[in-house]
Amino acid sequence: ALIRCAADDVAPAVNLLGCPLAEFLITYLGIPLTLHRPTAAQLQPVVDKTDGMLPTWKAHLMNKAGRLAFVKAI
């Protein structure tokens, strides 16, 4: 996918590179990266995955660094 590229520049770039134009479908740490803000439906698998791993009452007891380490571990 071409990011921040004018519509009239797409065809010459595709012809020059010789590769097909595809959607921007990349995940990082299990979270889909998009050009726009992700929807709730796109983030639901991440919520489902973490929901069963940590009871809600324990999340409030963790500090910010602990929560960051927990998210990185998933």
The first five atom37 places (N, CA, C, CB, O) and aatype in JSON, in Angstrom:
{
  "aatype": [0, 10, 9, 1, 4, 0, 0, 3, 3, 19, 0, 14, 0, 19, 2, 10, 10, 7, 4, 14, 10, 0, 6, 13, 10, 9, 16, 18, 10, 7, 9, 14, 10, 16, 10, 8, 1, 14, 16, 0, 0, 5, 10, 5, 14, 19, 19, 3, 11, 16, 3, 7, 12, 10, 14, 16, 17, 11, 0, 8, 10, 12, 2, 11, 0, 7, 1, 10, 0, 13, 19, 11, 0, 9],
  "atom_mask": [
    [1, 1, 1, 1, 1],
    [1, 1, 1, 1, 1],
    [1, 1, 1, 1, 1],
    [1, 1, 1, 1, 1],
    [1, 1, 1, 1, 1],
    [1, 1, 1, 1, 1],
    [1, 1, 1, 1, 1],
    [1, 1, 1, 1, 1],
    [1, 1, 1, 1, 1],
    [1, 1, 1, 1, 1],
    [1, 1, 1, 1, 1],
    [1, 1, 1, 1, 1],
    [1, 1, 1, 1, 1],
    [1, 1, 1, 1, 1],
    [1, 1, 1, 1, 1],
    [1, 1, 1, 1, 1],
    [1, 1, 1, 1, 1],
    [1, 1, 1, 0, 1],
    [1, 1, 1, 1, 1],
    [1, 1, 1, 1, 1],
    [1, 1, 1, 1, 1],
    [1, 1, 1, 1, 1],
    [1, 1, 1, 1, 1],
    [1, 1, 1, 1, 1],
    [1, 1, 1, 1, 1],
    [1, 1, 1, 1, 1],
    [1, 1, 1, 1, 1],
    [1, 1, 1, 1, 1],
    [1, 1, 1, 1, 1],
    [1, 1, 1, 0, 1],
    [1, 1, 1, 1, 1],
    [1, 1, 1, 1, 1],
    [1, 1, 1, 1, 1],
    [1, 1, 1, 1, 1],
    [1, 1, 1, 1, 1],
    [1, 1, 1, 1, 1],
    [1, 1, 1, 1, 1],
    [1, 1, 1, 1, 1],
    [1, 1, 1, 1, 1],
    [1, 1, 1, 1, 1],
    [1, 1, 1, 1, 1],
    [1, 1, 1, 1, 1],
    [1, 1, 1, 1, 1],
    [1, 1, 1, 1, 1],
    [1, 1, 1, 1, 1],
    [1, 1, 1, 1, 1],
    [1, 1, 1, 1, 1],
    [1, 1, 1, 1, 1],
    [1, 1, 1, 1, 1],
    [1, 1, 1, 1, 1],
    [1, 1, 1, 1, 1],
    [1, 1, 1, 0, 1],
    [1, 1, 1, 1, 1],
    [1, 1, 1, 1, 1],
    [1, 1, 1, 1, 1],
    [1, 1, 1, 1, 1],
    [1, 1, 1, 1, 1],
    [1, 1, 1, 1, 1],
    [1, 1, 1, 1, 1],
    [1, 1, 1, 1, 1],
    [1, 1, 1, 1, 1],
    [1, 1, 1, 1, 1],
    [1, 1, 1, 1, 1],
    [1, 1, 1, 1, 1],
    [1, 1, 1, 1, 1],
    [1, 1, 1, 0, 1],
    [1, 1, 1, 1, 1],
    [1, 1, 1, 1, 1],
    [1, 1, 1, 1, 1],
    [1, 1, 1, 1, 1],
    [1, 1, 1, 1, 1],
    [1, 1, 1, 1, 1],
    [1, 1, 1, 1, 1],
    [1, 1, 1, 1, 1]
  ],
  "atom_positions": [
    [[0.84, -1.18, 0.0], [0.0, 0.0, 0.0], [0.88, 1.23, 0.0], [-0.95, 0.0, 1.21], [1.91, 1.28, 0.68]],
    [[0.48, 2.2, -0.74], [1.2, 3.46, -0.77], [0.57, 4.4, 0.26], [1.18, 4.09, -2.2], [-0.64, 4.62, 0.24]],
    [[1.39, 4.93, 1.13], [0.9, 5.79, 2.2], [1.15, 7.24, 1.82], [1.58, 5.45, 3.55], [2.24, 7.61, 1.39]],
    [[0.12, 8.05, 1.99], [0.19, 9.5, 1.7], [0.69, 9.76, 0.27], [1.11, 10.21, 2.71], [1.62, 10.54, 0.05]],
    [[0.07, 9.08, -0.66], [0.44, 9.22, -2.07], [-0.8, 9.67, -2.84], [1.01, 7.88, -2.64], [-1.88, 9.13, -2.65]],
    [[-0.63, 10.63, -3.7], [-1.75, 11.12, -4.51], [-2.22, 10.02, -5.46], [-1.34, 12.38, -5.31], [-1.43, 9.17, -5.88]],
    [[-3.5, 10.05, -5.79], [-4.09, 9.01, -6.64], [-3.43, 8.94, -8.01], [-5.58, 9.24, -6.8], [-3.3, 7.86, -8.58]],
    [[-3.01, 10.08, -8.55], [-2.39, 10.06, -9.88], [-0.94, 9.57, -9.84], [-2.45, 11.44, -10.49], [-0.36, 9.33, -10.9]],
    [[-0.35, 9.43, -8.66], [1.01, 8.92, -8.53], [1.06, 7.41, -8.32], [1.71, 9.61, -7.39], [2.14, 6.81, -8.37]],
    [[-0.09, 6.79, -8.08], [-0.12, 5.36, -7.76], [0.27, 4.51, -8.97], [-1.52, 4.95, -7.28], [1.13, 3.64, -8.85]],
    [[-0.34, 4.74, -10.12], [-0.07, 3.92, -11.3], [1.4, 3.98, -11.72], [-0.94, 4.37, -12.46], [1.98, 2.92, -11.98]],
    [[2.03, 5.15, -11.8], [3.46, 5.16, -12.15], [4.34, 4.43, -11.13], [3.94, 6.59, -12.3], [5.31, 3.78, -11.51]],
    [[4.0, 4.54, -9.86], [4.79, 3.85, -8.83], [4.65, 2.34, -8.95], [4.37, 4.31, -7.43], [5.64, 1.62, -8.83]],
    [[3.44, 1.86, -9.19], [3.21, 0.42, -9.35], [3.93, -0.1, -10.58], [1.69, 0.11, -9.45], [4.54, -1.17, -10.54]],
    [[3.89, 0.64, -11.67], [4.58, 0.22, -12.9], [6.09, 0.24, -12.72], [4.19, 1.13, -14.07], [6.79, -0.66, -13.21]],
    [[6.61, 1.23, -12.03], [8.04, 1.34, -11.81], [8.56, 0.22, -10.92], [8.37, 2.69, -11.18], [9.61, -0.37, -11.2]],
    [[7.82, -0.08, -9.86], [8.27, -1.12, -8.92], [7.96, -2.53, -9.42], [7.62, -0.91, -7.58], [8.63, -3.49, -9.03]],
    [[6.97, -2.66, -10.27], [6.62, -3.97, -10.81], [5.99, -4.9, -9.8], [0.0, 0.0, 0.0], [6.14, -6.12, -9.88]],
    [[5.28, -4.34, -8.84], [4.63, -5.17, -7.83], [3.16, -4.77, -7.72], [5.33, -5.04, -6.44], [2.8, -3.63, -8.03]],
    [[2.31, -5.7, -7.29], [0.89, -5.38, -7.2], [0.59, -4.47, -6.01], [0.07, -6.67, -7.1], [1.34, -4.44, -5.03]],
    [[-0.49, -3.73, -6.11], [-0.94, -2.87, -5.03], [-1.83, -3.7, -4.11], [-1.7, -1.62, -5.58], [-2.76, -4.36, -4.59]],
    [[-1.57, -3.68, -2.82], [-2.32, -4.5, -1.86], [-2.78, -3.64, -0.7], [-1.47, -5.69, -1.36], [-2.35, -2.49, -0.54]],
    [[-3.65, -4.21, 0.12], [-4.14, -3.52, 1.32], [-3.03, -3.43, 2.35], [-5.36, -4.25, 1.9], [-2.06, -4.19, 2.32]],
    [[-3.16, -2.49, 3.26], [-2.2, -2.29, 4.34], [-2.65, -3.13, 5.53], [-2.08, -0.77, 4.73], [-3.32, -2.62, 6.43]],
    [[-2.28, -4.41, 5.54], [-2.7, -5.33, 6.6], [-1.47, -5.81, 7.36], [-3.48, -6.54, 6.0], [-0.85, -6.81, 6.98]],
    [[-1.13, -5.12, 8.41], [0.03, -5.47, 9.21], [-0.38, -5.46, 10.67], [1.22, -4.48, 8.95], [-1.15, -4.6, 11.09]],
    [[0.13, -6.4, 11.45], [-0.11, -6.39, 12.89], [1.21, -6.2, 13.62], [-0.82, -7.69, 13.35], [2.25, -6.67, 13.17]],
    [[1.14, -5.52, 14.75], [2.3, -5.3, 15.6], [1.86, -5.58, 17.03], [2.87, -3.84, 15.45], [0.95, -4.93, 17.54]],
    [[2.51, -6.53, 17.67], [2.15, -6.96, 19.02], [0.7, -7.41, 19.09], [2.4, -5.84, 20.02], [0.03, -7.22, 20.11]],
    [[0.22, -8.0, 18.01], [-1.14, -8.51, 17.98], [-2.2, -7.47, 17.67], [0.0, 0.0, 0.0], [-3.39, -7.81, 17.6]],
    [[-1.8, -6.22, 17.5], [-2.75, -5.15, 17.22], [-2.64, -4.78, 15.75], [-2.5, -3.91, 18.14], [-1.53, -4.52, 15.26]],
    [[-3.76, -4.75, 15.03], [-3.68, -4.4, 13.61], [-3.29, -2.94, 13.42], [-5.02, -4.68, 12.93], [-3.86, -2.04, 14.05]],
    [[-2.32, -2.7, 12.54], [-1.92, -1.34, 12.21], [-2.73, -0.9, 10.99], [-0.39, -1.24, 11.93], [-2.8, -1.62, 10.0]],
    [[-3.31, 0.25, 11.08], [-4.09, 0.79, 9.98], [-3.7, 2.24, 9.75], [-5.61, 0.66, 10.25], [-3.03, 2.85, 10.57]],
    [[-4.14, 2.76, 8.63], [-3.89, 4.17, 8.34], [-4.83, 5.08, 9.13], [-4.03, 4.43, 6.85], [-4.57, 6.27, 9.29]],
    [[-5.92, 4.51, 9.6], [-6.92, 5.26, 10.35], [-7.08, 4.62, 11.73], [-8.28, 5.29, 9.59], [-6.51, 3.56, 12.0]],
    [[-7.85, 5.25, 12.59], [-8.1, 4.72, 13.92], [-8.8, 3.36, 13.8], [-8.95, 5.71, 14.77], [-9.78, 3.24, 13.08]],
    [[-8.3, 2.34, 14.52], [-8.93, 1.02, 14.41], [-10.32, 1.02, 15.03], [-8.05, -0.04, 15.09], [-10.59, 1.74, 16.0]],
    [[-11.18, 0.22, 14.47], [-12.54, 0.1, 14.99], [-12.55, -0.88, 16.16], [-13.52, -0.37, 13.88], [-11.59, -1.61, 16.38]],
    [[-13.64, -0.87, 16.89], [-13.79, -1.79, 18.02], [-13.75, -3.24, 17.54], [-15.09, -1.51, 18.78], [-13.22, -4.11, 18.24]],
    [[-14.31, -3.5, 16.38], [-14.31, -4.86, 15.84], [-12.9, -5.34, 15.52], [-15.18, -4.93, 14.58], [-12.59, -6.53, 15.68]],
    [[-12.03, -4.44, 15.06], [-10.65, -4.82, 14.76], [-9.86, -5.1, 16.03], [-9.97, -3.72, 13.95], [-8.94, -5.92, 16.01]],
    [[-10.2, -4.44, 17.12], [-9.47, -4.63, 18.38], [-10.08, -5.71, 19.27], [-9.42, -3.33, 19.14], [-9.48, -6.08, 20.28]],
    [[-11.24, -6.23, 18.91], [-11.91, -7.21, 19.75], [-11.08, -8.48, 19.98], [-13.23, -7.59, 19.13], [-11.1, -8.99, 21.1]],
    [[-10.36, -9.02, 19.0], [-9.53, -10.2, 19.29], [-8.47, -9.93, 20.36], [-8.85, -10.67, 18.01], [-8.15, -10.83, 21.13]],
    [[-7.92, -8.73, 20.4], [-6.94, -8.39, 21.43], [-7.61, -8.35, 22.8], [-6.26, -7.02, 21.12], [-7.06, -8.84, 23.78]],
    [[-8.8, -7.78, 22.86], [-9.56, -7.72, 24.12], [-9.9, -9.12, 24.58], [-10.84, -6.87, 23.95], [-9.76, -9.44, 25.76]],
    [[-10.36, -9.97, 23.66], [-10.71, -11.34, 24.02], [-9.5, -12.11, 24.54], [-11.3, -12.06, 22.81], [-9.62, -12.91, 25.47]],
    [[-8.35, -11.88, 23.94], [-7.15, -12.6, 24.34], [-6.7, -12.2, 25.75], [-6.02, -12.33, 23.34], [-6.3, -13.05, 26.54]],
    [[-6.78, -10.93, 26.06], [-6.33, -10.46, 27.37], [-7.39, -10.62, 28.44], [-5.91, -9.01, 27.29], [-7.06, -10.64, 29.63]],
    [[-8.64, -10.74, 28.05], [-9.74, -10.81, 29.01], [-9.61, -12.01, 29.94], [-11.06, -10.88, 28.28], [-9.81, -11.87, 31.15]],
    [[-9.28, -13.14, 29.41], [-9.18, -14.34, 30.24], [-7.86, -14.47, 30.97], [0.0, 0.0, 0.0], [-7.72, -15.32, 31.85]],
    [[-6.89, -13.65, 30.63], [-5.57, -13.79, 31.23], [-5.41, -13.03, 32.54], [-4.54, -13.33, 30.26], [-4.56, -13.39, 33.35]],
    [[-6.21, -12.01, 32.75], [-6.04, -11.19, 33.94], [-7.42, -10.78, 34.45], [-5.18, -9.94, 33.63], [-8.16, -10.09, 33.76]],
    [[-7.75, -11.21, 35.67], [-9.03, -10.77, 36.23], [-9.07, -9.24, 36.34], [-9.27, -11.41, 37.62], [-8.03, -8.61, 36.52]],
    [[-10.25, -8.67, 36.24], [-10.38, -7.22, 36.22], [-9.89, -6.57, 37.51], [-11.81, -6.83, 35.97], [-9.35, -5.46, 37.47]],
    [[-10.07, -7.23, 38.64], [-9.65, -6.6, 39.9], [-8.13, -6.5, 39.99], [-10.19, -7.37, 41.09], [-7.63, -5.61, 40.68]],
    [[-7.4, -7.37, 39.33], [-5.94, -7.31, 39.37], [-5.39, -6.2, 38.48], [-5.35, -8.65, 38.95], [-4.31, -5.67, 38.75]],
    [[-6.1, -5.85, 37.45], [-5.62, -4.8, 36.55], [-5.49, -3.46, 37.28], [-6.56, -4.65, 35.35], [-4.6, -2.67, 36.97]],
    [[-6.37, -3.21, 38.23], [-6.32, -1.95, 38.98], [-5.15, -1.93, 39.96], [-7.62, -1.73, 39.73], [-4.73, -0.85, 40.38]],
    [[-4.63, -3.08, 40.33], [-3.52, -3.14, 41.27], [-2.17, -2.98, 40.59], [-3.56, -4.44, 42.03], [-1.16, -2.75, 41.26]],
    [[-2.13, -3.1, 39.28], [-0.86, -2.99, 38.56], [-0.54, -1.54, 38.25], [-0.91, -3.82, 37.26], [-1.43, -0.75, 37.93]],
    [[0.74, -1.19, 38.36], [1.14, 0.16, 37.96], [1.29, 0.21, 36.44], [2.47, 0.57, 38.66], [1.13, -0.81, 35.76]],
    [[1.6, 1.39, 35.92], [1.66, 1.58, 34.47], [2.74, 0.71, 33.84], [1.92, 3.05, 34.14], [2.54, 0.14, 32.77]],
    [[3.9, 0.59, 34.5], [4.99, -0.24, 33.96], [4.59, -1.71, 33.94], [6.28, -0.04, 34.78], [4.93, -2.44, 33.01]],
    [[3.88, -2.15, 34.96], [3.42, -3.53, 35.01], [2.42, -3.85, 33.92], [0.0, 0.0, 0.0], [2.48, -4.92, 33.31]],
    [[1.51, -2.92, 33.67], [0.54, -3.12, 32.59], [1.22, -3.14, 31.23], [-0.53, -2.02, 32.63], [0.84, -3.92, 30.35]],
    [[2.23, -2.27, 31.06], [2.97, -2.25, 29.8], [3.7, -3.57, 29.58], [3.97, -1.07, 29.78], [3.7, -4.11, 28.47]],
    [[4.32, -4.09, 30.63], [5.02, -5.38, 30.52], [4.03, -6.5, 30.21], [5.79, -5.69, 31.81], [4.35, -7.41, 29.45]],
    [[2.84, -6.44, 30.81], [1.82, -7.45, 30.56], [1.37, -7.43, 29.1], [0.63, -7.24, 31.49], [1.24, -8.48, 28.47]],
    [[1.14, -6.24, 28.57], [0.7, -6.11, 27.17], [1.79, -6.58, 26.23], [0.31, -4.66, 26.85], [1.5, -7.23, 25.22]],
    [[3.05, -6.26, 26.53], [4.15, -6.69, 25.67], [4.3, -8.21, 25.7], [5.46, -6.03, 26.11], [4.72, -8.81, 24.71]],
    [[3.97, -8.84, 26.82], [4.09, -10.29, 26.94], [3.04, -11.01, 26.11], [3.98, -10.71, 28.39], [3.23, -12.17, 25.73]],
    [[1.96, -10.35, 25.82], [0.88, -10.96, 25.03], [1.23, -10.78, 23.61], [-0.5, -10.35, 25.34], [0.48, -11.2, 22.74]]
  ]
}
